[in-house]
C-alpha cells in the first residue's frame, strides 16, 4: 500500500479551511456560505441549494465521519473529482477534516490522464459525482480503479451512482459527526496537478490544455491560505460579499480565488461550472456586492456587455504562458491574477500594482503591503506572501508563504528549492518597461 503523506516538521498545527469555516459559522451561522448555479439540476440532476455556514459545517462533519469509517491511514491522499458546486466544496472540507490530503482532479480530464494523476499522487480513495451532463464521472473512476489496484474506494454524490460505489448522499444521512470539532485538528495540506509544456495552438476561445502528463504538486494548508490572501488583497472582498466564480475548483488558481478566498473573507461563494449567459446575468442582478472571477479569455466578450458596471471587482485569471498586451483599459476594480503552473499566483489591480509592471520590476511585488485577517501573523503581511525575482537567464523564480510547494513522485516529496526560491519555466517579454507577455524559457 502506498505510504501516507509525511507529517509536517513544523511544531505548530497548520490551520486549514475547516478552521476558517468554523470561525465564520461561530459568528455568523445564518450567513450564506455556498450558492449553487440556478441551472444545476439540468447538468447534474441535483437540486440547486444555498447553504448557510452553520448548515455547511454540519454536512462537512457528517461527510468527514463517513470518510473516517473507511479506515484509511492518517494523511492518506484522497482524490476529489467534481464540478464547481456546493457538494464539491463540502467534500474538500470533509477530506481535510477527516485528516486526509485532498488531491484535486479536474473533472474534464479523460481516463488516461486521470490514471496518470492517481498514480503520481498514489491516491487511495476518490470522491466524485454520478452525472455531469452526458458524462458519468463515477463510472470513469471505476474504470480508473480497475487499472490502479491501490485505489480502494470510489464514492459519489448521486444520481446514477454505479454498483460498488459508496453513495455520499447516504453517508450524509447515516452519520452525524462532531460539528463542534471542525477545524480543531492539524490540516494535512493538499495536492494539485501541473501540466508541463505549452498548450497546442488553437482557435480563439478557451486555450487548450498542454499535452504533458500531470505532475503532482504538494503544498501545506497555510500555503493555500496565503495564496488566497494574496488574491483577496487586490480584490478587496469584504465579509458578507459574494465571490461569483467561473473557474473550475480543481487547481491552485480556482481554489485560491474561490473556496479558500471566500472562507478567508467570510464571503459567499457561488460557482458557475457551466457557462450560460442568461443564468449568469440573472445571478449578477442579485442585490449583493459581487466580485466576479473569470478566465482571461472572456475579457473581450465581457467588454461588450454591462457586466463590469454591476461588479465591485472583475478579476481575470491568466495561465502562463500568455499574452498581456491584449488587455483592455479597465475601470477601477479590474484585477489580473496570473498563474504560474501550480507554483505561484501573481495578483494586481490595473494601476500601480499592475502585473505587467510587477513582472518588469519585481521589486514592486514587495510594495504597499496589506494585511489580510484572520490568517496567522507569520503570513499575514502581503509583502511576504509572494516574492519575485528575474534570474540572469530571464527565468522567473518565486518564494514566500504563498509559493511553498514541492513536487511529488509516487507519494514522495522532492525538495527542489533548497534556497527557498522556486524556479519557474517562464520569463517575461518586456517592452518599454512593461511585460507584454509571459513565455516559456
LINFEN-V406081 format. One record per residue. N is the residue number from 1. PHI is phi in whole degrees, 0 to 359 (999 if undefined). PSI is psi in radians with two decimals (NA if undefined). NEAR is the number of other C-alpha atoms within 10 Angstrom. Layout:
((N & PHI & PSI & NEAR) (N & PHI & PSI & NEAR))
This chain:
((1 & 999 & 2.44 & 10) (2 & 299 & 2.60 & 17) (3 & 289 & 2.61 & 15) (4 & 288 & 2.87 & 19) (5 & 297 & 2.52 & 22) (6 & 291 & 2.58 & 13) (7 & 284 & 2.35 & 11) (8 & 300 & 2.60 & 14) (9 & 283 & -0.34 & 7) (10 & 300 & 2.42 & 7) (11 & 285 & -0.46 & 6) (12 & 275 & 2.56 & 8) (13 & 283 & 2.10 & 15) (14 & 298 & 2.39 & 18) (15 & 269 & 2.21 & 22) (16 & 256 & -2.95 & 26) (17 & 288 & -0.47 & 26) (18 & 298 & -0.64 & 26) (19 & 295 & -0.63 & 22) (20 & 292 & -0.76 & 21) (21 & 301 & -0.80 & 25) (22 & 296 & -0.67 & 23) (23 & 297 & -0.75 & 19) (24 & 289 & -0.70 & 22) (25 & 298 & -0.59 & 21) (26 & 295 & -0.67 & 13) (27 & 266 & -0.60 & 12) (28 & 224 & 1.16 & 16) (29 & 298 & -0.50 & 18) (30 & 270 & -0.05 & 14) (31 & 291 & 2.50 & 19) (32 & 285 & 2.21 & 23) (33 & 266 & -0.90 & 29) (34 & 229 & 2.39 & 27) (35 & 234 & 2.29 & 20) (36 & 276 & 2.67 & 21) (37 & 301 & 2.38 & 25) (38 & 300 & -0.54 & 16) (39 & 273 & 0.18 & 18) (40 & 309 & -0.76 & 19) (41 & 302 & -0.47 & 13) (42 & 289 & -0.54 & 12) (43 & 248 & -0.11 & 14) (44 & 220 & 0.01 & 23) (45 & 70 & 0.30 & 16) (46 & 242 & 2.62 & 15) (47 & 290 & 2.62 & 13) (48 & 277 & 2.17 & 17) (49 & 232 & 2.53 & 15) (50 & 255 & 2.13 & 18) (51 & 254 & 2.24 & 20) (52 & 285 & 2.90 & 19) (53 & 296 & -0.64 & 25) (54 & 294 & -0.78 & 21) (55 & 294 & -0.69 & 18) (56 & 298 & -0.72 & 25) (57 & 298 & -0.70 & 28) (58 & 295 & -0.78 & 20) (59 & 292 & -0.69 & 24) (60 & 300 & -0.74 & 30) (61 & 298 & -0.70 & 28) (62 & 294 & -0.80 & 22) (63 & 297 & -0.71 & 28) (64 & 297 & -0.70 & 30) (65 & 298 & -0.72 & 22) (66 & 297 & -0.70 & 22) (67 & 293 & -0.64 & 24) (68 & 295 & -0.47 & 17) (69 & 290 & -0.24 & 10) (70 & 286 & -0.25 & 11) (71 & 61 & 0.66 & 8) (72 & 287 & 2.66 & 19) (73 & 301 & 2.59 & 16) (74 & 304 & 2.52 & 17) (75 & 64 & 0.53 & 22) (76 & 288 & 2.55 & 26) (77 & 285 & 2.14 & 30) (78 & 238 & 2.13 & 29) (79 & 284 & 2.60 & 29) (80 & 228 & 1.97 & 28) (81 & 232 & 1.55 & 27) (82 & 213 & 2.70 & 30) (83 & 287 & 2.92 & 27) (84 & 284 & 1.59 & 25) (85 & 217 & 3.00 & 23) (86 & 303 & -0.69 & 22) (87 & 300 & -0.60 & 23) (88 & 294 & -0.75 & 21) (89 & 296 & -0.77 & 22) (90 & 296 & -0.68 & 21) (91 & 293 & -0.73 & 24) (92 & 303 & -0.85 & 28) (93 & 296 & -0.65 & 27) (94 & 294 & -0.69 & 26) (95 & 299 & -0.79 & 30) (96 & 298 & -0.82 & 27) (97 & 296 & -0.54 & 29) (98 & 286 & -0.07 & 25) (99 & 90 & 0.29 & 22) (100 & 249 & 3.13 & 27) (101 & 251 & 1.91 & 29) (102 & 296 & 2.31 & 27) (103 & 241 & 1.96 & 32) (104 & 275 & 2.06 & 24) (105 & 247 & 2.04 & 26) (106 & 301 & 2.28 & 19) (107 & 289 & -0.23 & 22) (108 & 275 & -0.16 & 16) (109 & 287 & 2.63 & 14) (110 & 278 & 3.05 & 11) (111 & 299 & -0.72 & 15) (112 & 295 & -0.75 & 14) (113 & 291 & -0.65 & 18) (114 & 298 & -0.72 & 21) (115 & 299 & -0.74 & 20) (116 & 301 & -0.75 & 17) (117 & 293 & -0.76 & 25) (118 & 299 & -0.74 & 27) (119 & 293 & -0.70 & 23) (120 & 298 & -0.75 & 20) (121 & 266 & -0.07 & 30) (122 & 53 & 0.97 & 29) (123 & 288 & 2.36 & 28) (124 & 259 & -0.37 & 25) (125 & 209 & 2.73 & 24) (126 & 223 & 2.35 & 25) (127 & 253 & 2.30 & 29) (128 & 212 & -2.78 & 30) (129 & 226 & 2.75 & 29) (130 & 283 & -0.65 & 24) (131 & 226 & 2.40 & 23) (132 & 215 & 1.60 & 19) (133 & 62 & -2.20 & 14) (134 & 276 & -0.11 & 8) (135 & 271 & 2.74 & 15) (136 & 233 & 1.44 & 19) (137 & 303 & -0.67 & 27) (138 & 297 & -0.67 & 27) (139 & 294 & -0.69 & 21) (140 & 300 & -0.74 & 17) (141 & 292 & -0.53 & 26) (142 & 297 & -0.70 & 21) (143 & 292 & -0.65 & 14) (144 & 298 & -0.74 & 21) (145 & 297 & -0.58 & 21) (146 & 292 & -0.44 & 11) (147 & 265 & -0.20 & 13) (148 & 227 & 1.72 & 17) (149 & 301 & -0.69 & 11) (150 & 296 & -0.27 & 16) (151 & 288 & 1.83 & 23) (152 & 267 & -0.53 & 15) (153 & 226 & 2.38 & 19) (154 & 237 & 2.25 & 25) (155 & 230 & 2.59 & 25) (156 & 211 & 2.60 & 27) (157 & 279 & 2.42 & 25) (158 & 280 & 3.11 & 20) (159 & 277 & 3.13 & 15) (160 & 61 & 0.89 & 17) (161 & 275 & 2.09 & 21) (162 & 294 & 2.80 & 17) (163 & 302 & 2.43 & 9) (164 & 87 & -0.12 & 10) (165 & 259 & 2.30 & 19) (166 & 291 & 2.28 & 17) (167 & 276 & 2.02 & 22) (168 & 288 & -0.47 & 24) (169 & 298 & -0.73 & 15) (170 & 292 & -0.61 & 14) (171 & 301 & -0.76 & 19) (172 & 299 & -0.68 & 19) (173 & 287 & -0.59 & 12) (174 & 272 & -0.28 & 13) (175 & 240 & 2.71 & 16) (176 & 252 & -0.93 & 17) (177 & 78 & 2.99 & 18) (178 & 245 & 1.60 & 14) (179 & 297 & -0.53 & 18) (180 & 292 & -0.41 & 12) (181 & 271 & 0.02 & 14) (182 & 300 & 2.21 & 25) (183 & 81 & 0.10 & 22) (184 & 274 & -0.30 & 14) (185 & 265 & 2.91 & 17) (186 & 292 & 2.28 & 18) (187 & 279 & 2.45 & 26) (188 & 269 & 0.04 & 29) (189 & 88 & -2.86 & 27) (190 & 205 & 2.94 & 27) (191 & 231 & 2.31 & 28) (192 & 238 & 3.06 & 26) (193 & 232 & 2.20 & 25) (194 & 266 & 2.62 & 21) (195 & 244 & 1.72 & 16) (196 & 291 & 2.75 & 15) (197 & 95 & 2.57 & 14) (198 & 286 & 2.55 & 16) (199 & 292 & 2.57 & 15) (200 & 294 & 2.73 & 10) (201 & 296 & 2.49 & 10) (202 & 210 & 3.09 & 9) (203 & 288 & 3.02 & 7) (204 & 298 & 2.60 & 7) (205 & 122 & -2.78 & 9) (206 & 299 & 2.30 & 11) (207 & 292 & 2.47 & 16) (208 & 291 & 2.74 & 12) (209 & 280 & 2.62 & 14) (210 & 301 & 2.75 & 15) (211 & 268 & -0.05 & 13) (212 & 289 & 2.89 & 13) (213 & 288 & 2.53 & 17) (214 & 296 & 2.46 & 22) (215 & 246 & 2.11 & 21) (216 & 286 & 2.33 & 27) (217 & 236 & 2.16 & 24) (218 & 258 & 2.32 & 26) (219 & 220 & 2.64 & 23) (220 & 282 & 2.86 & 22) (221 & 299 & -0.71 & 20) (222 & 288 & -0.41 & 23) (223 & 292 & -0.61 & 24) (224 & 293 & -0.78 & 25) (225 & 301 & -0.72 & 28) (226 & 295 & -0.69 & 30) (227 & 297 & -0.70 & 31) (228 & 295 & -0.69 & 29) (229 & 297 & -0.67 & 30) (230 & 296 & -0.49 & 31) (231 & 279 & -0.66 & 26) (232 & 293 & -0.59 & 24) (233 & 302 & -0.90 & 17) (234 & 286 & -0.47 & 21) (235 & 284 & -0.48 & 27) (236 & 58 & 0.88 & 15) (237 & 280 & 2.31 & 23) (238 & 257 & 2.72 & 16) (239 & 305 & 2.36 & 15) (240 & 87 & -0.18 & 19) (241 & 291 & 3.06 & 20) (242 & 240 & 2.30 & 25) (243 & 261 & 2.06 & 27) (244 & 252 & 1.94 & 25) (245 & 249 & 2.33 & 23) (246 & 258 & 0.17 & 21) (247 & 265 & 2.42 & 23) (248 & 294 & 2.46 & 24) (249 & 274 & 0.70 & 28) (250 & 244 & 0.24 & 23) (251 & 206 & -3.10 & 19) (252 & 299 & -0.78 & 29) (253 & 292 & -0.62 & 26) (254 & 287 & -0.65 & 23) (255 & 283 & -0.74 & 22) (256 & 290 & -0.53 & 24) (257 & 267 & -0.12 & 30) (258 & 246 & -1.74 & 28) (259 & 303 & -0.87 & 29) (260 & 295 & -0.74 & 28) (261 & 295 & -0.74 & 28) (262 & 295 & -0.77 & 30) (263 & 291 & -0.66 & 25) (264 & 294 & -0.65 & 27) (265 & 273 & -0.24 & 24) (266 & 71 & 0.60 & 27) (267 & 255 & 2.94 & 24) (268 & 274 & 2.44 & 28) (269 & 247 & 2.17 & 30) (270 & 235 & 2.06 & 28) (271 & 253 & 2.48 & 26) (272 & 239 & 1.46 & 23) (273 & 291 & -0.42 & 19) (274 & 248 & 2.02 & 19) (275 & 284 & 2.13 & 12) (276 & 223 & 2.06 & 11) (277 & 301 & -0.75 & 9) (278 & 295 & -0.75 & 9) (279 & 295 & -0.72 & 14) (280 & 295 & -0.77 & 18) (281 & 299 & -0.73 & 13) (282 & 295 & -0.66 & 10) (283 & 294 & -0.67 & 17) (284 & 291 & -0.37 & 18) (285 & 283 & -0.15 & 12) (286 & 292 & 2.42 & 10) (287 & 279 & 1.20 & 8) (288 & 217 & 2.43 & 15) (289 & 303 & 2.16 & 16) (290 & 236 & 2.45 & 26) (291 & 239 & 1.97 & 26) (292 & 267 & 2.27 & 25) (293 & 248 & 2.10 & 24) (294 & 221 & 2.68 & 23) (295 & 299 & 2.52 & 20) (296 & 297 & -0.47 & 21) (297 & 291 & -0.21 & 17) (298 & 276 & -0.09 & 13) (299 & 301 & -0.79 & 18) (300 & 299 & -0.67 & 12) (301 & 291 & -0.76 & 9) (302 & 295 & -0.54 & 13) (303 & 296 & -0.37 & 13) (304 & 268 & 0.11 & 9) (305 & 238 & -3.11 & 9) (306 & 262 & 0.26 & 10) (307 & 302 & -0.84 & 16) (308 & 302 & -0.62 & 19) (309 & 290 & -0.20 & 10) (310 & 257 & 0.22 & 18) (311 & 235 & 2.64 & 17) (312 & 283 & -0.74 & 21) (313 & 219 & 2.47 & 24) (314 & 238 & 1.86 & 27) (315 & 257 & 2.16 & 26) (316 & 257 & 2.24 & 20) (317 & 256 & 2.13 & 26) (318 & 253 & 2.60 & 21) (319 & 241 & 2.07 & 17) (320 & 293 & 2.47 & 20) (321 & 283 & 2.59 & 22) (322 & 200 & 2.85 & 19) (323 & 264 & 2.43 & 16) (324 & 249 & -0.23 & 20) (325 & 289 & -0.35 & 12) (326 & 275 & 0.01 & 12) (327 & 293 & 2.51 & 15) (328 & 268 & 2.58 & 10) (329 & 301 & 2.22 & 9) (330 & 244 & 2.82 & 15) (331 & 288 & 3.00 & 11) (332 & 301 & 2.39 & 13) (333 & 107 & -0.04 & 19) (334 & 274 & 2.25 & 23) (335 & 236 & 2.46 & 24) (336 & 251 & 2.37 & 30) (337 & 235 & 2.03 & 27) (338 & 249 & 2.07 & 23) (339 & 262 & 2.25 & 20) (340 & 253 & 1.62 & 23) (341 & 49 & -2.37 & 23) (342 & 254 & 0.39 & 24) (343 & 270 & -0.92 & 26) (344 & 210 & 2.71 & 26) (345 & 240 & 2.20 & 26) (346 & 253 & 2.11 & 24) (347 & 236 & 2.53 & 27) (348 & 190 & 2.59 & 24) (349 & 282 & 2.74 & 21) (350 & 279 & 1.18 & 20) (351 & 213 & -2.34 & 14) (352 & 295 & -0.38 & 13) (353 & 257 & 0.44 & 19) (354 & 303 & 2.46 & 21) (355 & 298 & -0.52 & 26) (356 & 295 & -0.62 & 24) (357 & 284 & -0.68 & 21) (358 & 294 & -0.72 & 22) (359 & 296 & -0.58 & 27) (360 & 284 & -0.55 & 20) (361 & 226 & 1.49 & 16) (362 & 304 & -0.41 & 16) (363 & 298 & -0.35 & 13) (364 & 295 & -0.41 & 18) (365 & 297 & -0.40 & 25) (366 & 264 & 0.07 & 16) (367 & 277 & 2.76 & 13) (368 & 48 & 1.06 & 11) (369 & 297 & 2.49 & 14) (370 & 233 & 2.51 & 15) (371 & 264 & 2.43 & 17) (372 & 234 & 1.96 & 21) (373 & 268 & 2.74 & 13) (374 & 255 & 0.59 & 14) (375 & 291 & 2.71 & 17) (376 & 303 & 2.70 & 14) (377 & 304 & -0.64 & 10) (378 & 292 & -0.28 & 9) (379 & 236 & 0.16 & 22) (380 & 282 & -0.30 & 21) (381 & 280 & 2.07 & 21) (382 & 298 & -0.53 & 26) (383 & 299 & -0.45 & 19) (384 & 261 & -0.01 & 18) (385 & 289 & -0.83 & 27) (386 & 227 & 2.09 & 23) (387 & 247 & 2.48 & 22) (388 & 230 & 2.46 & 23) (389 & 217 & 2.70 & 19) (390 & 253 & 2.08 & 18) (391 & 284 & 2.92 & 11) (392 & 305 & -0.54 & 7) (393 & 274 & 0.10 & 8) (394 & 91 & -0.18 & 14) (395 & 293 & 2.48 & 17) (396 & 271 & 2.42 & 23) (397 & 232 & 2.66 & 23) (398 & 229 & 2.63 & 24) (399 & 205 & 2.95 & 22) (400 & 128 & 2.98 & 21) (401 & 301 & -0.56 & 24) (402 & 275 & -0.10 & 28) (403 & 244 & 0.22 & 24) (404 & 282 & 1.79 & 24) (405 & 215 & 2.66 & 24) (406 & 225 & 2.54 & 21) (407 & 285 & 2.56 & 22) (408 & 247 & 2.44 & 20) (409 & 225 & 1.90 & 15) (410 & 52 & 0.82 & 15) (411 & 84 & -0.09 & 21) (412 & 254 & 2.26 & 18) (413 & 282 & 2.55 & 17) (414 & 241 & 2.14 & 13) (415 & 277 & 2.03 & 12) (416 & 240 & 0.10 & 13) (417 & 225 & 1.14 & 15) (418 & 300 & -0.52 & 7) (419 & 271 & 0.15 & 7) (420 & 92 & -0.27 & 14) (421 & 266 & 2.34 & 18) (422 & 256 & 1.89 & 21) (423 & 288 & 2.56 & 18) (424 & 252 & 3.12 & 17) (425 & 255 & 0.42 & 17) (426 & 234 & 2.69 & 19) (427 & 221 & 2.59 & 22) (428 & 277 & 2.56 & 25) (429 & 262 & 2.16 & 18) (430 & 251 & 2.51 & 15) (431 & 211 & 2.13 & 11) (432 & 55 & 0.70 & 7) (433 & 78 & 0.24 & 13) (434 & 227 & 2.46 & 19) (435 & 283 & 2.14 & 22) (436 & 261 & -0.23 & 22) (437 & 197 & 2.87 & 19) (438 & 236 & 2.12 & 22) (439 & 241 & 2.85 & 16) (440 & 285 & 2.56 & 14) (441 & 290 & NA & 13))
